[in-house]
Amino acid sequence: IAPNHLDQYGTMNNLVSDFLDIEEFVSEESLYVASESKDFISRLKGKAILFSVKEVDGWVMSDIKLFVNKTTFSMKRGSVILKINSGLIGRHNVGPLALVAAFAYKNGMSKQEI
């Protein structure tokens, strides 16, 4: 969680408190949280799957390359390797992109579909 929307929430504490309501609707095995969100993680009642630029749910990212028009990287878990190529620019997008790819693979999408 970043200090976005503070104009509506006033404080980070209010923002985190509101976001914690998600635990009522999402099971632990489906709750993904950015590992940088330390305050949010420390206030979770249950567990969450953490993701970052380096890893998500057993997948490890490598070969991150940034270009003026795209971001590319590889992610590997076991013998499976996914090559990700996105028009989103910046290293900060690798974690969320990897999360989406890992979630898609976990839910039956093929490497080609991803």
Rosetta blueprint (number, residue, H / E / L):
1 I L
2 A L
3 P L
4 N L
5 H L
6 L H
7 D H
8 Q H
9 Y H
10 G L
11 T L
12 M H
13 N H
14 N H
15 L H
16 V H
17 S H
18 D H
19 F H
20 L H
21 D H
22 I H
23 E H
24 E H
25 F L
26 V L
27 S L
28 E H
29 E H
30 S H
31 L L
32 Y E
33 V E
34 A E
35 S L
36 E L
37 S L
38 K H
39 D H
40 F H
41 I H
42 S H
43 R L
44 L L
45 K L
46 G L
47 K L
48 A L
49 I E
50 L E
51 F E
52 S L
53 V L
54 K L
55 E E
56 V E
57 D L
58 G L
59 W E
60 V E
61 M E
62 S E
63 D E
64 I E
65 K E
66 L E
67 F L
68 V L
69 N L
70 K L
71 T E
72 T E
73 F E
74 S E
75 M E
76 K E
77 R E
78 G L
79 S L
80 V E
81 I E
82 L E
83 K E
84 I E
85 N E
86 S E
87 G L
88 L L
89 I L
90 G L
91 R H
92 H H
93 N H
94 V H
95 G H
96 P H
97 L H
98 A H
99 L H
100 V H
101 A H
102 A H
103 F H
104 A H
105 Y H
106 K H
107 N L
108 G L
109 M L
110 S L
111 K L
112 Q L
113 E L
114 I L
